[in-house]
């Protein structure tokens, strides 16, 4: 299989995770780096032995790059995605696909017109933790899923990130930062979301940077920092999701639990690729550990999504961490904001176009075939 060439735009905090995983890939090869701050790209290239360092425009113009891996900040995702497609390159972006739904739609429409691929993080649902959970549901081990609960409860990133400003701008907050992991996992397990109702708030008007050279700096908050909502899934299950940057004391609530007619499933942290999966059926007194569906490489496998996309291009099949899935998750995140703002249920238009059934229905369909 011929390896596809990747050019990375954005050499910030997340880039080492991708570079560490992709350096061993036989499907893709990172051949060039670019960043708005050239020194950052040069330092990263030296660290990982990558010969070519480009400006962003040089990267887009290069005939030797097949896929752009967009690791810029969320506010730049749409512009880089669209520019990559305009230059005839496939693109895979960090989450979210864009900040606005309009830019996300434009991205997908352009990709379809040019017959190019769009992929998007998170790809943690391809790891052994969430795939083991999916397999357990497929096998009917908890019966038909009827409900789910998911919680991302903690303090804000100002406690550890040296420049946390963008977390509190439009397109930030706990929903746009961590929501993609939880929503992608839930959709992968339970199928598309049809309707959302929620409440969102921001009680603190500013945050204080607590680490790095800017420690003590006050930053304004322009987005909700605590969101709580109810999700209706196409197959009938009802979910609860809370994301919050307002819990400095921590929480003991589970990451994700799926409840079925025959038992319950404890799903590991969707921000990780591995993790222990536990199951308890109605006739059991204790939780049991579900054997992993396969042996994962490590907790850090960021890059599985773009690797799968490259392999799918070469094999002429659909890839799993797709632009359509990312758009559905983006619409869900916007629905959390709109429902609270407008005081009503928000129906998701993308539910009908997303060709993804719940894991339970996948099993049903396999049996019918």
Secondary structure, 3 states (H helix, E strand, C coil): CCCEEEEEECCCCCHHHHHHHHCCCCCEEEEEEECCCHHHHHHHHHHHCCCEEECHHHHHHCCCCCEEEECCCHHHHHHHHHHHHHCCCEEEECCCCCCCHHHHHHHHHHHHHHCCCEEECCCHHHCHHHHHHHHHHHCCCCCCEEEEEEEEECECHHHCCCCHHHHHCCCCHHHHHHHHHHHHHHHHHHCCEEEEEEEEECCCCEEECCCCCCCCCEEECCCCCEEEEEEEECCCCEEEEEEECECCCCCCCCCEEEEECCEEEEECCCCCCCCCCEEEECCCCCCEECCCCCCCCCCCCCCHHHHHHHHHHHHCCCCCCEHHHHHHHHHHHHHHHHHHHHCCCEECHHHCCCCCCCHHHHHHHHHHC
